[in-house]
Amino acid sequence: MKSSAFRHWCNEKWFEHKDELESYGQPLCYDAKQYFTKYKYWLKREYQHQQNQAKDLCESYFSLP
């Protein structure tokens, strides 16, 4: 299940990236596969970071007296 959540998150990042470039009027000269190949290590690290932040937030919320 984690891999499908990660894939979904990566697709969201691709569309965010694509929308950002379009908002600046820059042409998109590559496809999603090239984007994932170029940024795969950043995507993995960022996903793990966000998951850890969410986990820490939940733990701190539920540990309140």
PyMOL Python script that loads the backbone (N, CA, C, O; Angstrom):
from pymol import cmd

cmd.read_pdbstr("""\
ATOM      1  N   MET A   1       0.814  -1.196   0.000  1.00  0.00           N
ATOM      2  CA  MET A   1       0.000   0.000   0.000  1.00  0.00           C
ATOM      3  C   MET A   1       0.857   1.259   0.000  1.00  0.00           C
ATOM      4  O   MET A   1       0.474   2.259  -0.607  1.00  0.00           O
ATOM      5  N   LYS A   2       1.999   1.234   0.662  1.00  0.00           N
ATOM      6  CA  LYS A   2       2.848   2.422   0.690  1.00  0.00           C
ATOM      7  C   LYS A   2       3.334   2.800  -0.706  1.00  0.00           C
ATOM      8  O   LYS A   2       3.417   3.985  -1.031  1.00  0.00           O
ATOM      9  N   SER A   3       3.653   1.811  -1.529  1.00  0.00           N
ATOM     10  CA  SER A   3       4.151   2.150  -2.859  1.00  0.00           C
ATOM     11  C   SER A   3       3.072   2.851  -3.680  1.00  0.00           C
ATOM     12  O   SER A   3       3.383   3.763  -4.446  1.00  0.00           O
ATOM     13  N   SER A   4       1.820   2.447  -3.536  1.00  0.00           N
ATOM     14  CA  SER A   4       0.779   3.123  -4.303  1.00  0.00           C
ATOM     15  C   SER A   4       0.551   4.539  -3.763  1.00  0.00           C
ATOM     16  O   SER A   4       0.271   5.456  -4.535  1.00  0.00           O
ATOM     17  N   ALA A   5       0.667   4.723  -2.449  1.00  0.00           N
ATOM     18  CA  ALA A   5       0.548   6.075  -1.885  1.00  0.00           C
ATOM     19  C   ALA A   5       1.703   6.939  -2.383  1.00  0.00           C
ATOM     20  O   ALA A   5       1.510   8.112  -2.704  1.00  0.00           O
ATOM     21  N   PHE A   6       2.888   6.368  -2.447  1.00  0.00           N
ATOM     22  CA  PHE A   6       4.056   7.097  -2.944  1.00  0.00           C
ATOM     23  C   PHE A   6       3.873   7.448  -4.421  1.00  0.00           C
ATOM     24  O   PHE A   6       4.173   8.569  -4.832  1.00  0.00           O
ATOM     25  N   ARG A   7       3.397   6.524  -5.198  1.00  0.00           N
ATOM     26  CA  ARG A   7       3.174   6.795  -6.622  1.00  0.00           C
ATOM     27  C   ARG A   7       2.133   7.887  -6.821  1.00  0.00           C
ATOM     28  O   ARG A   7       2.293   8.761  -7.673  1.00  0.00           O
ATOM     29  N   HIS A   8       1.085   7.833  -6.043  1.00  0.00           N
ATOM     30  CA  HIS A   8       0.052   8.870  -6.122  1.00  0.00           C
ATOM     31  C   HIS A   8       0.642  10.224  -5.752  1.00  0.00           C
ATOM     32  O   HIS A   8       0.376  11.218  -6.428  1.00  0.00           O
ATOM     33  N   TRP A   9       1.433  10.276  -4.700  1.00  0.00           N
ATOM     34  CA  TRP A   9       2.074  11.511  -4.259  1.00  0.00           C
ATOM     35  C   TRP A   9       3.010  12.036  -5.355  1.00  0.00           C
ATOM     36  O   TRP A   9       3.035  13.236  -5.630  1.00  0.00           O
ATOM     37  N   CYS A  10       3.774  11.138  -5.977  1.00  0.00           N
ATOM     38  CA  CYS A  10       4.688  11.550  -7.062  1.00  0.00           C
ATOM     39  C   CYS A  10       3.907  12.129  -8.241  1.00  0.00           C
ATOM     40  O   CYS A  10       4.327  13.122  -8.835  1.00  0.00           O
ATOM     41  N   ASN A  11       2.790  11.523  -8.576  1.00  0.00           N
ATOM     42  CA  ASN A  11       1.974  12.063  -9.671  1.00  0.00           C
ATOM     43  C   ASN A  11       1.446  13.445  -9.324  1.00  0.00           C
ATOM     44  O   ASN A  11       1.393  14.323 -10.185  1.00  0.00           O
ATOM     45  N   GLU A  12       1.053  13.647  -8.068  1.00  0.00           N
ATOM     46  CA  GLU A  12       0.614  14.977  -7.646  1.00  0.00           C
ATOM     47  C   GLU A  12       1.746  15.993  -7.810  1.00  0.00           C
ATOM     48  O   GLU A  12       1.517  17.111  -8.271  1.00  0.00           O
ATOM     49  N   LYS A  13       2.969  15.602  -7.431  1.00  0.00           N
ATOM     50  CA  LYS A  13       4.124  16.499  -7.565  1.00  0.00           C
ATOM     51  C   LYS A  13       4.401  16.811  -9.031  1.00  0.00           C
ATOM     52  O   LYS A  13       4.761  17.940  -9.363  1.00  0.00           O
ATOM     53  N   TRP A  14       4.240  15.834  -9.908  1.00  0.00           N
ATOM     54  CA  TRP A  14       4.436  16.054 -11.339  1.00  0.00           C
ATOM     55  C   TRP A  14       3.450  17.100 -11.854  1.00  0.00           C
ATOM     56  O   TRP A  14       3.836  18.021 -12.574  1.00  0.00           O
ATOM     57  N   PHE A  15       2.173  16.958 -11.484  1.00  0.00           N
ATOM     58  CA  PHE A  15       1.169  17.910 -11.954  1.00  0.00           C
ATOM     59  C   PHE A  15       1.388  19.297 -11.345  1.00  0.00           C
ATOM     60  O   PHE A  15       1.159  20.306 -12.012  1.00  0.00           O
ATOM     61  N   GLU A  16       1.826  19.354 -10.094  1.00  0.00           N
ATOM     62  CA  GLU A  16       2.157  20.649  -9.489  1.00  0.00           C
ATOM     63  C   GLU A  16       3.304  21.312 -10.237  1.00  0.00           C
ATOM     64  O   GLU A  16       3.269  22.512 -10.512  1.00  0.00           O
ATOM     65  N   HIS A  17       4.324  20.519 -10.565  1.00  0.00           N
ATOM     66  CA  HIS A  17       5.483  21.028 -11.297  1.00  0.00           C
ATOM     67  C   HIS A  17       5.065  21.527 -12.677  1.00  0.00           C
ATOM     68  O   HIS A  17       5.466  22.607 -13.112  1.00  0.00           O
ATOM     69  N   LYS A  18       4.262  20.731 -13.345  1.00  0.00           N
ATOM     70  CA  LYS A  18       3.788  21.089 -14.677  1.00  0.00           C
ATOM     71  C   LYS A  18       2.964  22.381 -14.636  1.00  0.00           C
ATOM     72  O   LYS A  18       3.149  23.266 -15.471  1.00  0.00           O
ATOM     73  N   ASP A  19       2.059  22.482 -13.668  1.00  0.00           N
ATOM     74  CA  ASP A  19       1.239  23.689 -13.528  1.00  0.00           C
ATOM     75  C   ASP A  19       2.093  24.915 -13.216  1.00  0.00           C
ATOM     76  O   ASP A  19       1.832  26.011 -13.712  1.00  0.00           O
ATOM     77  N   GLU A  20       3.113  24.715 -12.389  1.00  0.00           N
ATOM     78  CA  GLU A  20       3.997  25.833 -12.043  1.00  0.00           C
ATOM     79  C   GLU A  20       4.723  26.368 -13.270  1.00  0.00           C
ATOM     80  O   GLU A  20       4.791  27.580 -13.478  1.00  0.00           O
ATOM     81  N   LEU A  21       5.261  25.469 -14.078  1.00  0.00           N
ATOM     82  CA  LEU A  21       5.944  25.912 -15.298  1.00  0.00           C
ATOM     83  C   LEU A  21       4.983  26.636 -16.234  1.00  0.00           C
ATOM     84  O   LEU A  21       5.324  27.669 -16.809  1.00  0.00           O
ATOM     85  N   GLU A  22       3.792  26.093 -16.380  1.00  0.00           N
ATOM     86  CA  GLU A  22       2.803  26.726 -17.253  1.00  0.00           C
ATOM     87  C   GLU A  22       2.399  28.104 -16.737  1.00  0.00           C
ATOM     88  O   GLU A  22       2.146  29.012 -17.529  1.00  0.00           O
ATOM     89  N   SER A  23       2.336  28.266 -15.416  1.00  0.00           N
ATOM     90  CA  SER A  23       1.952  29.563 -14.853  1.00  0.00           C
ATOM     91  C   SER A  23       3.009  30.629 -15.128  1.00  0.00           C
ATOM     92  O   SER A  23       2.694  31.817 -15.192  1.00  0.00           O
ATOM     93  N   TYR A  24       4.269  30.204 -15.293  1.00  0.00           N
ATOM     94  CA  TYR A  24       5.338  31.144 -15.631  1.00  0.00           C
ATOM     95  C   TYR A  24       5.508  31.302 -17.138  1.00  0.00           C
ATOM     96  O   TYR A  24       6.361  32.064 -17.594  1.00  0.00           O
ATOM     97  N   GLY A  25       4.698  30.583 -17.907  1.00  0.00           N
ATOM     98  CA  GLY A  25       4.768  30.677 -19.356  1.00  0.00           C
ATOM     99  C   GLY A  25       5.951  29.942 -19.956  1.00  0.00           C
ATOM    100  O   GLY A  25       6.329  30.194 -21.099  1.00  0.00           O
ATOM    101  N   GLN A  26       6.533  29.039 -19.193  1.00  0.00           N
ATOM    102  CA  GLN A  26       7.678  28.270 -19.692  1.00  0.00           C
ATOM    103  C   GLN A  26       7.188  26.994 -20.366  1.00  0.00           C
ATOM    104  O   GLN A  26       6.260  26.348 -19.878  1.00  0.00           O
ATOM    105  N   PRO A  27       7.803  26.632 -21.477  1.00  0.00           N
ATOM    106  CA  PRO A  27       7.390  25.397 -22.153  1.00  0.00           C
ATOM    107  C   PRO A  27       7.862  24.169 -21.376  1.00  0.00           C
ATOM    108  O   PRO A  27       8.899  24.196 -20.713  1.00  0.00           O
ATOM    109  N   LEU A  28       7.096  23.115 -21.469  1.00  0.00           N
ATOM    110  CA  LEU A  28       7.445  21.855 -20.825  1.00  0.00           C
ATOM    111  C   LEU A  28       8.106  20.977 -21.881  1.00  0.00           C
ATOM    112  O   LEU A  28       7.448  20.496 -22.804  1.00  0.00           O
ATOM    113  N   CYS A  29       9.410  20.773 -21.737  1.00  0.00           N
ATOM    114  CA  CYS A  29      10.187  20.091 -22.772  1.00  0.00           C
ATOM    115  C   CYS A  29      10.455  18.631 -22.443  1.00  0.00           C
ATOM    116  O   CYS A  29      11.280  17.997 -23.100  1.00  0.00           O
ATOM    117  N   TYR A  30       9.774  18.081 -21.439  1.00  0.00           N
ATOM    118  CA  TYR A  30       9.992  16.692 -21.048  1.00  0.00           C
ATOM    119  C   TYR A  30       8.691  16.125 -20.500  1.00  0.00           C
ATOM    120  O   TYR A  30       7.760  16.860 -20.171  1.00  0.00           O
ATOM    121  N   ASP A  31       8.651  14.806 -20.411  1.00  0.00           N
ATOM    122  CA  ASP A  31       7.438  14.158 -19.924  1.00  0.00           C
ATOM    123  C   ASP A  31       7.616  13.688 -18.476  1.00  0.00           C
ATOM    124  O   ASP A  31       8.664  13.898 -17.865  1.00  0.00           O
ATOM    125  N   ALA A  32       6.583  13.056 -17.949  1.00  0.00           N
ATOM    126  CA  ALA A  32       6.587  12.623 -16.552  1.00  0.00           C
ATOM    127  C   ALA A  32       7.719  11.627 -16.272  1.00  0.00           C
ATOM    128  O   ALA A  32       8.344  11.683 -15.213  1.00  0.00           O
ATOM    129  N   LYS A  33       7.980  10.731 -17.202  1.00  0.00           N
ATOM    130  CA  LYS A  33       9.036   9.726 -16.992  1.00  0.00           C
ATOM    131  C   LYS A  33      10.393  10.405 -16.821  1.00  0.00           C
ATOM    132  O   LYS A  33      11.170  10.023 -15.946  1.00  0.00           O
ATOM    133  N   GLN A  34      10.678  11.389 -17.633  1.00  0.00           N
ATOM    134  CA  GLN A  34      11.945  12.113 -17.519  1.00  0.00           C
ATOM    135  C   GLN A  34      12.005  12.902 -16.218  1.00  0.00           C
ATOM    136  O   GLN A  34      13.061  12.991 -15.593  1.00  0.00           O
ATOM    137  N   TYR A  35      10.873  13.477 -15.807  1.00  0.00           N
ATOM    138  CA  TYR A  35      10.814  14.206 -14.537  1.00  0.00           C
ATOM    139  C   TYR A  35      11.128  13.268 -13.370  1.00  0.00           C
ATOM    140  O   TYR A  35      11.925  13.607 -12.495  1.00  0.00           O
ATOM    141  N   PHE A  36      10.503  12.093 -13.358  1.00  0.00           N
ATOM    142  CA  PHE A  36      10.729  11.141 -12.272  1.00  0.00           C
ATOM    143  C   PHE A  36      12.169  10.641 -12.254  1.00  0.00           C
ATOM    144  O   PHE A  36      12.752  10.448 -11.187  1.00  0.00           O
ATOM    145  N   THR A  37      12.740  10.433 -13.436  1.00  0.00           N
ATOM    146  CA  THR A  37      14.133   9.990 -13.511  1.00  0.00           C
ATOM    147  C   THR A  37      15.072  11.060 -12.960  1.00  0.00           C
ATOM    148  O   THR A  37      16.020  10.750 -12.238  1.00  0.00           O
ATOM    149  N   LYS A  38      14.808  12.305 -13.302  1.00  0.00           N
ATOM    150  CA  LYS A  38      15.669  13.402 -12.866  1.00  0.00           C
ATOM    151  C   LYS A  38      15.555  13.678 -11.368  1.00  0.00           C
ATOM    152  O   LYS A  38      16.557  13.959 -10.711  1.00  0.00           O
ATOM    153  N   TYR A  39      14.345  13.599 -10.829  1.00  0.00           N
ATOM    154  CA  TYR A  39      14.111  13.995  -9.443  1.00  0.00           C
ATOM    155  C   TYR A  39      13.791  12.834  -8.501  1.00  0.00           C
ATOM    156  O   TYR A  39      13.255  13.060  -7.417  1.00  0.00           O
ATOM    157  N   LYS A  40      14.107  11.600  -8.891  1.00  0.00           N
ATOM    158  CA  LYS A  40      13.677  10.452  -8.092  1.00  0.00           C
ATOM    159  C   LYS A  40      14.232  10.472  -6.675  1.00  0.00           C
ATOM    160  O   LYS A  40      13.528  10.088  -5.741  1.00  0.00           O
ATOM    161  N   TYR A  41      15.463  10.905  -6.489  1.00  0.00           N
ATOM    162  CA  TYR A  41      16.029  10.920  -5.142  1.00  0.00           C
ATOM    163  C   TYR A  41      15.421  12.039  -4.299  1.00  0.00           C
ATOM    164  O   TYR A  41      15.191  11.859  -3.103  1.00  0.00           O
ATOM    165  N   TRP A  42      15.162  13.189  -4.913  1.00  0.00           N
ATOM    166  CA  TRP A  42      14.516  14.273  -4.194  1.00  0.00           C
ATOM    167  C   TRP A  42      13.084  13.887  -3.829  1.00  0.00           C
ATOM    168  O   TRP A  42      12.634  14.149  -2.714  1.00  0.00           O
ATOM    169  N   LEU A  43      12.369  13.264  -4.768  1.00  0.00           N
ATOM    170  CA  LEU A  43      10.997  12.853  -4.501  1.00  0.00           C
ATOM    171  C   LEU A  43      10.927  11.870  -3.340  1.00  0.00           C
ATOM    172  O   LEU A  43      10.065  11.993  -2.470  1.00  0.00           O
ATOM    173  N   LYS A  44      11.819  10.907  -3.325  1.00  0.00           N
ATOM    174  CA  LYS A  44      11.840   9.919  -2.238  1.00  0.00           C
ATOM    175  C   LYS A  44      12.133  10.590  -0.903  1.00  0.00           C
ATOM    176  O   LYS A  44      11.448  10.338   0.088  1.00  0.00           O
ATOM    177  N   ARG A  45      13.142  11.438  -0.879  1.00  0.00           N
ATOM    178  CA  ARG A  45      13.531  12.119   0.358  1.00  0.00           C
ATOM    179  C   ARG A  45      12.422  13.048   0.854  1.00  0.00           C
ATOM    180  O   ARG A  45      12.132  13.087   2.050  1.00  0.00           O
ATOM    181  N   GLU A  46      11.810  13.788  -0.053  1.00  0.00           N
ATOM    182  CA  GLU A  46      10.742  14.717   0.326  1.00  0.00           C
ATOM    183  C   GLU A  46       9.509  13.972   0.832  1.00  0.00           C
ATOM    184  O   GLU A  46       8.880  14.400   1.799  1.00  0.00           O
ATOM    185  N   TYR A  47       9.164  12.872   0.191  1.00  0.00           N
ATOM    186  CA  TYR A  47       8.024  12.066   0.629  1.00  0.00           C
ATOM    187  C   TYR A  47       8.262  11.537   2.048  1.00  0.00           C
ATOM    188  O   TYR A  47       7.380  11.619   2.902  1.00  0.00           O
ATOM    189  N   GLN A  48       9.445  11.002   2.289  1.00  0.00           N
ATOM    190  CA  GLN A  48       9.756  10.487   3.622  1.00  0.00           C
ATOM    191  C   GLN A  48       9.731  11.606   4.657  1.00  0.00           C
ATOM    192  O   GLN A  48       9.236  11.411   5.768  1.00  0.00           O
ATOM    193  N   HIS A  49      10.249  12.751   4.311  1.00  0.00           N
ATOM    194  CA  HIS A  49      10.255  13.891   5.221  1.00  0.00           C
ATOM    195  C   HIS A  49       8.820  14.305   5.581  1.00  0.00           C
ATOM    196  O   HIS A  49       8.513  14.535   6.751  1.00  0.00           O
ATOM    197  N   GLN A  50       7.961  14.396   4.586  1.00  0.00           N
ATOM    198  CA  GLN A  50       6.578  14.787   4.837  1.00  0.00           C
ATOM    199  C   GLN A  50       5.831  13.735   5.653  1.00  0.00           C
ATOM    200  O   GLN A  50       4.998  14.071   6.495  1.00  0.00           O
ATOM    201  N   GLN A  51       6.132  12.465   5.402  1.00  0.00           N
ATOM    202  CA  GLN A  51       5.499  11.402   6.179  1.00  0.00           C
ATOM    203  C   GLN A  51       5.929  11.463   7.640  1.00  0.00           C
ATOM    204  O   GLN A  51       5.110  11.276   8.541  1.00  0.00           O
ATOM    205  N   ASN A  52       7.212  11.724   7.874  1.00  0.00           N
ATOM    206  CA  ASN A  52       7.707  11.829   9.248  1.00  0.00           C
ATOM    207  C   ASN A  52       7.105  13.031   9.962  1.00  0.00           C
ATOM    208  O   ASN A  52       6.784  12.950  11.148  1.00  0.00           O
ATOM    209  N   GLN A  53       6.949  14.141   9.257  1.00  0.00           N
ATOM    210  CA  GLN A  53       6.328  15.323   9.857  1.00  0.00           C
ATOM    211  C   GLN A  53       4.885  15.038  10.248  1.00  0.00           C
ATOM    212  O   GLN A  53       4.441  15.431  11.327  1.00  0.00           O
ATOM    213  N   ALA A  54       4.158  14.362   9.381  1.00  0.00           N
ATOM    214  CA  ALA A  54       2.763  14.031   9.665  1.00  0.00           C
ATOM    215  C   ALA A  54       2.678  13.079  10.854  1.00  0.00           C
ATOM    216  O   ALA A  54       1.801  13.217  11.708  1.00  0.00           O
ATOM    217  N   LYS A  55       3.587  12.121  10.904  1.00  0.00           N
ATOM    218  CA  LYS A  55       3.613  11.163  12.010  1.00  0.00           C
ATOM    219  C   LYS A  55       3.907  11.888  13.328  1.00  0.00           C
ATOM    220  O   LYS A  55       3.248  11.640  14.337  1.00  0.00           O
ATOM    221  N   ASP A  56       4.886  12.772  13.312  1.00  0.00           N
ATOM    222  CA  ASP A  56       5.238  13.527  14.523  1.00  0.00           C
ATOM    223  C   ASP A  56       4.084  14.410  14.975  1.00  0.00           C
ATOM    224  O   ASP A  56       3.826  14.535  16.172  1.00  0.00           O
ATOM    225  N   LEU A  57       3.399  15.013  14.034  1.00  0.00           N
ATOM    226  CA  LEU A  57       2.269  15.869  14.363  1.00  0.00           C
ATOM    227  C   LEU A  57       1.155  15.062  15.026  1.00  0.00           C
ATOM    228  O   LEU A  57       0.578  15.496  16.023  1.00  0.00           O
ATOM    229  N   CYS A  58       0.859  13.894  14.474  1.00  0.00           N
ATOM    230  CA  CYS A  58      -0.181  13.038  15.051  1.00  0.00           C
ATOM    231  C   CYS A  58       0.212  12.574  16.449  1.00  0.00           C
ATOM    232  O   CYS A  58      -0.615  12.568  17.361  1.00  0.00           O
ATOM    233  N   GLU A  59       1.468  12.189  16.615  1.00  0.00           N
ATOM    234  CA  GLU A  59       1.927  11.735  17.921  1.00  0.00           C
ATOM    235  C   GLU A  59       1.844  12.851  18.950  1.00  0.00           C
ATOM    236  O   GLU A  59       1.440  12.609  20.087  1.00  0.00           O
ATOM    237  N   SER A  60       2.216  14.059  18.577  1.00  0.00           N
ATOM    238  CA  SER A  60       2.163  15.154  19.528  1.00  0.00           C
ATOM    239  C   SER A  60       0.717  15.539  19.837  1.00  0.00           C
ATOM    240  O   SER A  60       0.411  15.939  20.960  1.00  0.00           O
ATOM    241  N   TYR A  61      -0.163  15.423  18.863  1.00  0.00           N
ATOM    242  CA  TYR A  61      -1.566  15.760  19.072  1.00  0.00           C
ATOM    243  C   TYR A  61      -2.216  14.766  20.039  1.00  0.00           C
ATOM    244  O   TYR A  61      -2.944  15.165  20.948  1.00  0.00           O
ATOM    245  N   PHE A  62      -1.951  13.468  19.839  1.00  0.00           N
ATOM    246  CA  PHE A  62      -2.590  12.456  20.661  1.00  0.00           C
ATOM    247  C   PHE A  62      -1.917  12.271  22.014  1.00  0.00           C
ATOM    248  O   PHE A  62      -2.478  11.617  22.893  1.00  0.00           O
ATOM    249  N   SER A  63      -0.744  12.826  22.195  1.00  0.00           N
ATOM    250  CA  SER A  63      -0.075  12.699  23.490  1.00  0.00           C
ATOM    251  C   SER A  63      -0.402  13.852  24.418  1.00  0.00           C
ATOM    252  O   SER A  63       0.066  13.881  25.557  1.00  0.00           O
ATOM    253  N   LEU A  64      -1.189  14.792  23.955  1.00  0.00           N
ATOM    254  CA  LEU A  64      -1.586  15.914  24.801  1.00  0.00           C
ATOM    255  C   LEU A  64      -2.476  15.416  25.945  1.00  0.00           C
ATOM    256  O   LEU A  64      -3.277  14.500  25.755  1.00  0.00           O
ATOM    257  N   PRO A  65      -2.336  16.017  27.128  1.00  0.00           N
ATOM    258  CA  PRO A  65      -3.155  15.556  28.261  1.00  0.00           C
ATOM    259  C   PRO A  65      -4.619  15.913  28.125  1.00  0.00           C
ATOM    260  O   PRO A  65      -5.418  15.588  29.002  1.00  0.00           O
TER     261      PRO A  65
END
""", "prot")
cmd.dss("prot")
cmd.show_as("cartoon", "prot")
cmd.util.cbc("prot")
cmd.orient("prot")
